[in-house]
């Protein structure tokens, strides 16, 4: 494997660990909001919240990203990026788009639910 590929894998693993630590912190702070924002099932939230340090490292060391973008539909992302609303309304609009994707069977509807 090349040094570039090794470096990219290291970055993926770092991102995975950061994501897992963030998930645990969000779940401890406000579980209901974390479940909503991260599009997790209760079962997945319980599992992630209960991971030990050793398990976090084991999961983080995979060569695949364990997090996914909130917008899987390019059209939704384009609408958010081209939104000319006030900043507060733009965030609300983005949230509504993400919820509608979840309700209509977007990626979150297929993941762990």
N, C-alpha and C positions, 0 to 999 in steps of 0.2 A: 504494500500500500504506500502511496506517495506521502510526502510530508504535508502537502496541501489537504489530502483526504484525511490524514490523521488530525490535522488542525480543525477541519470542519467537524469531525466526529467529536473532538474535545469540546467544541463550541455547542454542539447539540446536547451533549451530556451536561454541560454547565447550565444551559437553558432549561433542561429538564429538571435539574435540581432546584433552580430558582423558582420554576413554576410550581413544583411540589411544595416547597416551603411557603410560597405565597398562598397556595390553596389551603394548607393547614392553618396559616395565620388568619385568612378570611373566614374559615369555618369556625375557628375559635372566637373570633370577634362578633360575627353576626351570621349564624348558620343559614337562616332562611334567605338572606340576601345573597350569600355566597352560592347557595344552591341555584338560585335564580340566575345570577350573573354568569356562573360557570357552566350552567346547563347540566347539572349533575342530578342523578337520581339519589334518593335517600340512601340506598344501599352503597352506591359509589362514594357518597360523602362520608358515610361511616367508615368505609374501608380506608379512604385516603386520610381521614382525620386520625385514624388509629395506627398509621404506619410508624414503626420505630425508625431511629436514625439509620440503622443498618439496612432496613427495607427501603428507605428513601434512596440511599446510595445505590442499592441494587437496581431499583427501578430506573433511577436517573442514568445509569451506565448503559442503557440500551442505545442502539445506534439509530433509533427512530425517534422523531419528536413525539412527545406524549400529549402535547397541547395542539389545538387547532384554531384557525381563525374563526371569529364569530360570524363573519360573512362568507358563506361558501358560494353564494350567487353573485356573480360579477355585476349584475344589474343593481343589486342592493348596495354594493360597495360604491359603485359609480354615483348613485343617488346621494349617498352620504357625502362623498367627496365634492360633489357639485352643488351642495346645499348652500343657498345664499341667505338662509334664515339667521336670526340672532344666534350667537354662540349657545345660549341656554336652550333655545328651541331646537337647534341642530342636534344637541346631545339627546334631547327628548325624542326627536324624530329618529335618530339612530337606534335608540332603545326600542322604540315601537317597531321599527323594521326588523330588529333581531327577534323580538317576541313573535312577530307575525311569521317569521321563518320557522321558528320553533313550533308554532301552532299548525303550520301548513305542511309539516313533515320535512323541514330543512334538515341540515346535518344533525342537529341536536335531537331531532325526533328519531333518528336512527341510532344514536349513540347511547348505550347503557340505559335506555328507558324501556 
